[in-house]
Structure formats: structure tokens, C-alpha cells
Amino acid sequence: MINFEEELKKFRPSLEVEDAEESIYNQDLTDMADLLVRMIQEVQETEEQ
């Protein structure tokens, strides 16, 4: 059985859209494009040597 009083105590409101966007964009996440650029740069550097 669900205890609604307990569930209400656990409730945390979700972020507003603007707050969520800001939170997401402020994280420095590496994606596949970043990895590919880094790999290409490393290959070019080793070829120059």
C-alpha cells in the first residue's frame, strides 16, 4: 500500500525549464565530437614530429 504522507515528505519539485537548461549547459561534458577532434589533433601532432 502506498503511504501518501510519506511520499509527500519525499517530494522535491522539478526544476523550471530555464533552471534545467542552465544546469545542463554549465556542465563540461565530453561528447563523441570532442573525442574525435582530440584524436585528430593528437594524430596531427605526432605526424609533425
N, CA, C and O atoms as a Maestro MAE file, in Angstrom:
{
 s_m_m2io_version
 :::
 2.0.0
}

f_m_ct {
 s_m_title
 :::
 protein
 m_atom[196] {
  # First column is atom index #
  i_m_mmod_type
  r_m_x_coord
  r_m_y_coord
  r_m_z_coord
  i_m_residue_number
  s_m_chain_name
  s_m_pdb_residue_name
  s_m_pdb_atom_name
  i_m_atomic_number
  :::
  1 25 0.825 -1.170 0.000 1 A "MET " " N  " 7
  2 3 0.000 0.000 0.000 1 A "MET " " CA " 6
  3 2 0.881 1.249 0.000 1 A "MET " " C  " 6
  4 15 1.921 1.279 0.657 1 A "MET " " O  " 8
  5 25 0.474 2.247 -0.716 2 A "ILE " " N  " 7
  6 3 1.232 3.497 -0.786 2 A "ILE " " CA " 6
  7 2 0.859 4.388 0.384 2 A "ILE " " C  " 6
  8 15 -0.317 4.645 0.644 2 A "ILE " " O  " 8
  9 25 1.879 4.853 1.081 3 A "ASN " " N  " 7
  10 3 1.659 5.789 2.171 3 A "ASN " " CA " 6
  11 2 1.844 7.192 1.603 3 A "ASN " " C  " 6
  12 15 2.971 7.654 1.426 3 A "ASN " " O  " 8
  13 25 0.747 7.858 1.324 4 A "PHE " " N  " 7
  14 3 0.809 9.158 0.657 4 A "PHE " " CA " 6
  15 2 1.513 10.213 1.498 4 A "PHE " " C  " 6
  16 15 2.191 11.084 0.952 4 A "PHE " " O  " 8
  17 25 1.365 10.151 2.802 5 A "GLU " " N  " 7
  18 3 2.037 11.126 3.676 5 A "GLU " " CA " 6
  19 2 3.555 10.992 3.545 5 A "GLU " " C  " 6
  20 15 4.263 11.996 3.466 5 A "GLU " " O  " 8
  21 25 4.047 9.766 3.522 6 A "GLU " " N  " 7
  22 3 5.489 9.540 3.369 6 A "GLU " " CA " 6
  23 2 5.970 9.990 1.987 6 A "GLU " " C  " 6
  24 15 7.035 10.595 1.861 6 A "GLU " " O  " 8
  25 25 5.192 9.696 0.967 7 A "GLU " " N  " 7
  26 3 5.555 10.097 -0.388 7 A "GLU " " CA " 6
  27 2 5.594 11.615 -0.517 7 A "GLU " " C  " 6
  28 15 6.476 12.155 -1.185 7 A "GLU " " O  " 8
  29 25 4.656 12.305 0.110 8 A "LEU " " N  " 7
  30 3 4.650 13.767 0.068 8 A "LEU " " CA " 6
  31 2 5.871 14.353 0.769 8 A "LEU " " C  " 6
  32 15 6.376 15.397 0.355 8 A "LEU " " O  " 8
  33 25 6.347 13.705 1.813 9 A "LYS " " N  " 7
  34 3 7.554 14.175 2.506 9 A "LYS " " CA " 6
  35 2 8.789 14.049 1.606 9 A "LYS " " C  " 6
  36 15 9.710 14.860 1.696 9 A "LYS " " O  " 8
  37 25 8.805 13.040 0.748 10 A "LYS " " N  " 7
  38 3 9.940 12.799 -0.153 10 A "LYS " " CA " 6
  39 2 9.911 13.700 -1.385 10 A "LYS " " C  " 6
  40 15 10.916 13.837 -2.082 10 A "LYS " " O  " 8
  41 25 8.772 14.306 -1.648 11 A "PHE " " N  " 7
  42 3 8.591 15.073 -2.882 11 A "PHE " " CA " 6
  43 2 9.556 16.238 -2.977 11 A "PHE " " C  " 6
  44 15 9.721 17.002 -2.027 11 A "PHE " " O  " 8
  45 25 10.197 16.369 -4.136 12 A "ARG " " N  " 7
  46 3 11.054 17.507 -4.459 12 A "ARG " " CA " 6
  47 2 10.563 18.070 -5.781 12 A "ARG " " C  " 6
  48 15 10.490 17.334 -6.765 12 A "ARG " " O  " 8
  49 25 10.222 19.363 -5.835 13 A "PRO " " N  " 7
  50 3 9.726 19.927 -7.096 13 A "PRO " " CA " 6
  51 2 10.797 19.875 -8.177 13 A "PRO " " C  " 6
  52 15 11.988 19.998 -7.890 13 A "PRO " " O  " 8
  53 25 10.374 19.696 -9.391 14 A "SER " " N  " 7
  54 3 11.316 19.653 -10.502 14 A "SER " " CA " 6
  55 2 11.793 21.061 -10.830 14 A "SER " " C  " 6
  56 15 11.131 22.048 -10.508 14 A "SER " " O  " 8
  57 25 12.940 21.136 -11.469 15 A "LEU " " N  " 7
  58 3 13.491 22.431 -11.862 15 A "LEU " " CA " 6
  59 2 12.638 23.055 -12.962 15 A "LEU " " C  " 6
  60 15 12.031 22.350 -13.768 15 A "LEU " " O  " 8
  61 25 12.602 24.346 -12.982 16 A "GLU " " N  " 7
  62 3 11.960 25.039 -14.084 16 A "GLU " " CA " 6
  63 2 12.811 24.822 -15.329 16 A "GLU " " C  " 6
  64 15 13.994 24.496 -15.228 16 A "GLU " " O  " 8
  65 25 12.219 25.001 -16.485 17 A "VAL " " N  " 7
  66 3 12.919 24.741 -17.742 17 A "VAL " " CA " 6
  67 2 14.193 25.568 -17.839 17 A "VAL " " C  " 6
  68 15 15.240 25.049 -18.227 17 A "VAL " " O  " 8
  69 25 14.116 26.846 -17.492 18 A "GLU " " N  " 7
  70 3 15.298 27.704 -17.600 18 A "GLU " " CA " 6
  71 2 16.398 27.234 -16.655 18 A "GLU " " C  " 6
  72 15 17.575 27.228 -17.017 18 A "GLU " " O  " 8
  73 25 16.013 26.843 -15.445 19 A "ASP " " N  " 7
  74 3 16.999 26.366 -14.477 19 A "ASP " " CA " 6
  75 2 17.621 25.062 -14.947 19 A "ASP " " C  " 6
  76 15 18.823 24.848 -14.793 19 A "ASP " " O  " 8
  77 25 16.805 24.199 -15.518 20 A "ALA " " N  " 7
  78 3 17.322 22.926 -16.017 20 A "ALA " " CA " 6
  79 2 18.282 23.164 -17.177 20 A "ALA " " C  " 6
  80 15 19.345 22.544 -17.236 20 A "ALA " " O  " 8
  81 25 17.921 24.052 -18.097 21 A "GLU " " N  " 7
  82 3 18.805 24.356 -19.225 21 A "GLU " " CA " 6
  83 2 20.132 24.901 -18.730 21 A "GLU " " C  " 6
  84 15 21.191 24.479 -19.192 21 A "GLU " " O  " 8
  85 25 20.080 25.828 -17.801 22 A "GLU " " N  " 7
  86 3 21.302 26.431 -17.269 22 A "GLU " " CA " 6
  87 2 22.168 25.374 -16.593 22 A "GLU " " C  " 6
  88 15 23.388 25.364 -16.757 22 A "GLU " " O  " 8
  89 25 21.544 24.502 -15.845 23 A "SER " " N  " 7
  90 3 22.267 23.446 -15.150 23 A "SER " " CA " 6
  91 2 22.938 22.502 -16.151 23 A "SER " " C  " 6
  92 15 24.079 22.086 -15.947 23 A "SER " " O  " 8
  93 25 22.238 22.172 -17.215 24 A "ILE " " N  " 7
  94 3 22.774 21.256 -18.225 24 A "ILE " " CA " 6
  95 2 23.901 21.910 -19.007 24 A "ILE " " C  " 6
  96 15 24.950 21.297 -19.205 24 A "ILE " " O  " 8
  97 25 23.700 23.153 -19.456 25 A "TYR " " N  " 7
  98 3 24.704 23.814 -20.282 25 A "TYR " " CA " 6
  99 2 25.956 24.175 -19.505 25 A "TYR " " C  " 6
  100 15 27.022 24.324 -20.103 25 A "TYR " " O  " 8
  101 25 25.861 24.321 -18.189 26 A "ASN " " N  " 7
  102 3 27.022 24.681 -17.388 26 A "ASN " " CA " 6
  103 2 27.930 23.492 -17.085 26 A "ASN " " C  " 6
  104 15 29.020 23.672 -16.541 26 A "ASN " " O  " 8
  105 25 27.505 22.301 -17.424 27 A "GLN " " N  " 7
  106 3 28.336 21.126 -17.202 27 A "GLN " " CA " 6
  107 2 29.286 20.964 -18.381 27 A "GLN " " C  " 6
  108 15 28.902 21.128 -19.539 27 A "GLN " " O  " 8
  109 25 30.524 20.639 -18.061 28 A "ASP " " N  " 7
  110 3 31.515 20.427 -19.110 28 A "ASP " " CA " 6
  111 2 31.556 18.936 -19.437 28 A "ASP " " C  " 6
  112 15 32.292 18.170 -18.815 28 A "ASP " " O  " 8
  113 25 30.761 18.543 -20.411 29 A "LEU " " N  " 7
  114 3 30.676 17.139 -20.781 29 A "LEU " " CA " 6
  115 2 31.409 16.899 -22.100 29 A "LEU " " C  " 6
  116 15 31.300 17.690 -23.038 29 A "LEU " " O  " 8
  117 25 32.138 15.825 -22.156 30 A "THR " " N  " 7
  118 3 32.828 15.448 -23.381 30 A "THR " " CA " 6
  119 2 31.917 14.527 -24.181 30 A "THR " " C  " 6
  120 15 31.429 13.522 -23.664 30 A "THR " " O  " 8
  121 25 31.689 14.875 -25.445 31 A "ASP " " N  " 7
  122 3 30.880 14.007 -26.290 31 A "ASP " " CA " 6
  123 2 31.760 13.416 -27.385 31 A "ASP " " C  " 6
  124 15 32.965 13.661 -27.422 31 A "ASP " " O  " 8
  125 25 31.164 12.652 -28.256 32 A "MET " " N  " 7
  126 3 31.930 11.965 -29.303 32 A "MET " " CA " 6
  127 2 32.640 12.951 -30.219 32 A "MET " " C  " 6
  128 15 33.765 12.686 -30.645 32 A "MET " " O  " 8
  129 25 32.019 14.073 -30.531 33 A "ALA " " N  " 7
  130 3 32.659 15.059 -31.398 33 A "ALA " " CA " 6
  131 2 33.926 15.597 -30.739 33 A "ALA " " C  " 6
  132 15 34.948 15.758 -31.406 33 A "ALA " " O  " 8
  133 25 33.869 15.877 -29.435 34 A "ASP " " N  " 7
  134 3 35.057 16.340 -28.712 34 A "ASP " " CA " 6
  135 2 36.166 15.292 -28.756 34 A "ASP " " C  " 6
  136 15 37.335 15.626 -28.946 34 A "ASP " " O  " 8
  137 25 35.801 14.038 -28.580 35 A "LEU " " N  " 7
  138 3 36.800 12.967 -28.610 35 A "LEU " " CA " 6
  139 2 37.441 12.844 -29.988 35 A "LEU " " C  " 6
  140 15 38.653 12.662 -30.096 35 A "LEU " " O  " 8
  141 25 36.633 12.940 -31.037 36 A "LEU " " N  " 7
  142 3 37.172 12.841 -32.387 36 A "LEU " " CA " 6
  143 2 38.114 14.003 -32.696 36 A "LEU " " C  " 6
  144 15 39.170 13.800 -33.295 36 A "LEU " " O  " 8
  145 25 37.746 15.206 -32.296 37 A "VAL " " N  " 7
  146 3 38.608 16.376 -32.519 37 A "VAL " " CA " 6
  147 2 39.923 16.185 -31.793 37 A "VAL " " C  " 6
  148 15 40.985 16.458 -32.353 37 A "VAL " " O  " 8
  149 25 39.871 15.721 -30.558 38 A "ARG " " N  " 7
  150 3 41.083 15.498 -29.773 38 A "ARG " " CA " 6
  151 2 41.964 14.430 -30.428 38 A "ARG " " C  " 6
  152 15 43.185 14.583 -30.480 38 A "ARG " " O  " 8
  153 25 41.358 13.354 -30.926 39 A "MET " " N  " 7
  154 3 42.130 12.285 -31.569 39 A "MET " " CA " 6
  155 2 42.803 12.804 -32.841 39 A "MET " " C  " 6
  156 15 43.965 12.489 -33.097 39 A "MET " " O  " 8
  157 25 42.090 13.588 -33.630 40 A "ILE " " N  " 7
  158 3 42.649 14.140 -34.863 40 A "ILE " " CA " 6
  159 2 43.816 15.069 -34.543 40 A "ILE " " C  " 6
  160 15 44.843 15.036 -35.222 40 A "ILE " " O  " 8
  161 25 43.661 15.896 -33.511 41 A "GLN " " N  " 7
  162 3 44.734 16.799 -33.114 41 A "GLN " " CA " 6
  163 2 45.973 16.016 -32.675 41 A "GLN " " C  " 6
  164 15 47.095 16.390 -33.015 41 A "GLN " " O  " 8
  165 25 45.775 14.938 -31.927 42 A "GLU " " N  " 7
  166 3 46.898 14.134 -31.477 42 A "GLU " " CA " 6
  167 2 47.609 13.476 -32.654 42 A "GLU " " C  " 6
  168 15 48.838 13.423 -32.686 42 A "GLU " " O  " 8
  169 25 46.849 12.979 -33.613 43 A "VAL " " N  " 7
  170 3 47.452 12.356 -34.792 43 A "VAL " " CA " 6
  171 2 48.246 13.387 -35.579 43 A "VAL " " C  " 6
  172 15 49.352 13.092 -36.033 43 A "VAL " " O  " 8
  173 25 47.709 14.584 -35.750 44 A "GLN " " N  " 7
  174 3 48.405 15.637 -36.471 44 A "GLN " " CA " 6
  175 2 49.680 16.047 -35.753 44 A "GLN " " C  " 6
  176 15 50.690 16.318 -36.402 44 A "GLN " " O  " 8
  177 25 49.653 16.096 -34.455 45 A "GLU " " N  " 7
  178 3 50.841 16.460 -33.674 45 A "GLU " " CA " 6
  179 2 51.928 15.399 -33.808 45 A "GLU " " C  " 6
  180 15 53.108 15.736 -33.912 45 A "GLU " " O  " 8
  181 25 51.551 14.129 -33.806 46 A "THR " " N  " 7
  182 3 52.548 13.077 -33.935 46 A "THR " " CA " 6
  183 2 53.120 13.024 -35.347 46 A "THR " " C  " 6
  184 15 54.283 12.660 -35.525 46 A "THR " " O  " 8
  185 25 52.321 13.383 -36.357 47 A "GLU " " N  " 7
  186 3 52.809 13.407 -37.730 47 A "GLU " " CA " 6
  187 2 53.792 14.546 -37.939 47 A "GLU " " C  " 6
  188 15 54.697 14.431 -38.765 47 A "GLU " " O  " 8
  189 25 53.633 15.644 -37.206 48 A "GLU " " N  " 7
  190 3 54.524 16.790 -37.350 48 A "GLU " " CA " 6
  191 2 55.895 16.511 -36.763 48 A "GLU " " C  " 6
  192 15 56.881 17.123 -37.171 48 A "GLU " " O  " 8
  193 25 55.966 15.602 -35.819 49 A "GLN " " N  " 7
  194 3 57.243 15.318 -35.161 49 A "GLN " " CA " 6
  195 2 58.095 14.395 -35.940 49 A "GLN " " C  " 6
  196 15 59.201 14.065 -35.512 49 A "GLN " " O  " 8
  :::
 }
 m_bond[195] {
  # First column is bond index #
  i_m_from
  i_m_to
  i_m_order
  :::
  1 1 2 1
  2 2 3 1
  3 3 4 2
  4 3 5 1
  5 5 6 1
  6 6 7 1
  7 7 8 2
  8 7 9 1
  9 9 10 1
  10 10 11 1
  11 11 12 2
  12 11 13 1
  13 13 14 1
  14 14 15 1
  15 15 16 2
  16 15 17 1
  17 17 18 1
  18 18 19 1
  19 19 20 2
  20 19 21 1
  21 21 22 1
  22 22 23 1
  23 23 24 2
  24 23 25 1
  25 25 26 1
  26 26 27 1
  27 27 28 2
  28 27 29 1
  29 29 30 1
  30 30 31 1
  31 31 32 2
  32 31 33 1
  33 33 34 1
  34 34 35 1
  35 35 36 2
  36 35 37 1
  37 37 38 1
  38 38 39 1
  39 39 40 2
  40 39 41 1
  41 41 42 1
  42 42 43 1
  43 43 44 2
  44 43 45 1
  45 45 46 1
  46 46 47 1
  47 47 48 2
  48 47 49 1
  49 49 50 1
  50 50 51 1
  51 51 52 2
  52 51 53 1
  53 53 54 1
  54 54 55 1
  55 55 56 2
  56 55 57 1
  57 57 58 1
  58 58 59 1
  59 59 60 2
  60 59 61 1
  61 61 62 1
  62 62 63 1
  63 63 64 2
  64 63 65 1
  65 65 66 1
  66 66 67 1
  67 67 68 2
  68 67 69 1
  69 69 70 1
  70 70 71 1
  71 71 72 2
  72 71 73 1
  73 73 74 1
  74 74 75 1
  75 75 76 2
  76 75 77 1
  77 77 78 1
  78 78 79 1
  79 79 80 2
  80 79 81 1
  81 81 82 1
  82 82 83 1
  83 83 84 2
  84 83 85 1
  85 85 86 1
  86 86 87 1
  87 87 88 2
  88 87 89 1
  89 89 90 1
  90 90 91 1
  91 91 92 2
  92 91 93 1
  93 93 94 1
  94 94 95 1
  95 95 96 2
  96 95 97 1
  97 97 98 1
  98 98 99 1
  99 99 100 2
  100 99 101 1
  101 101 102 1
  102 102 103 1
  103 103 104 2
  104 103 105 1
  105 105 106 1
  106 106 107 1
  107 107 108 2
  108 107 109 1
  109 109 110 1
  110 110 111 1
  111 111 112 2
  112 111 113 1
  113 113 114 1
  114 114 115 1
  115 115 116 2
  116 115 117 1
  117 117 118 1
  118 118 119 1
  119 119 120 2
  120 119 121 1
  121 121 122 1
  122 122 123 1
  123 123 124 2
  124 123 125 1
  125 125 126 1
  126 126 127 1
  127 127 128 2
  128 127 129 1
  129 129 130 1
  130 130 131 1
  131 131 132 2
  132 131 133 1
  133 133 134 1
  134 134 135 1
  135 135 136 2
  136 135 137 1
  137 137 138 1
  138 138 139 1
  139 139 140 2
  140 139 141 1
  141 141 142 1
  142 142 143 1
  143 143 144 2
  144 143 145 1
  145 145 146 1
  146 146 147 1
  147 147 148 2
  148 147 149 1
  149 149 150 1
  150 150 151 1
  151 151 152 2
  152 151 153 1
  153 153 154 1
  154 154 155 1
  155 155 156 2
  156 155 157 1
  157 157 158 1
  158 158 159 1
  159 159 160 2
  160 159 161 1
  161 161 162 1
  162 162 163 1
  163 163 164 2
  164 163 165 1
  165 165 166 1
  166 166 167 1
  167 167 168 2
  168 167 169 1
  169 169 170 1
  170 170 171 1
  171 171 172 2
  172 171 173 1
  173 173 174 1
  174 174 175 1
  175 175 176 2
  176 175 177 1
  177 177 178 1
  178 178 179 1
  179 179 180 2
  180 179 181 1
  181 181 182 1
  182 182 183 1
  183 183 184 2
  184 183 185 1
  185 185 186 1
  186 186 187 1
  187 187 188 2
  188 187 189 1
  189 189 190 1
  190 190 191 1
  191 191 192 2
  192 191 193 1
  193 193 194 1
  194 194 195 1
  195 195 196 2
  :::
 }
}
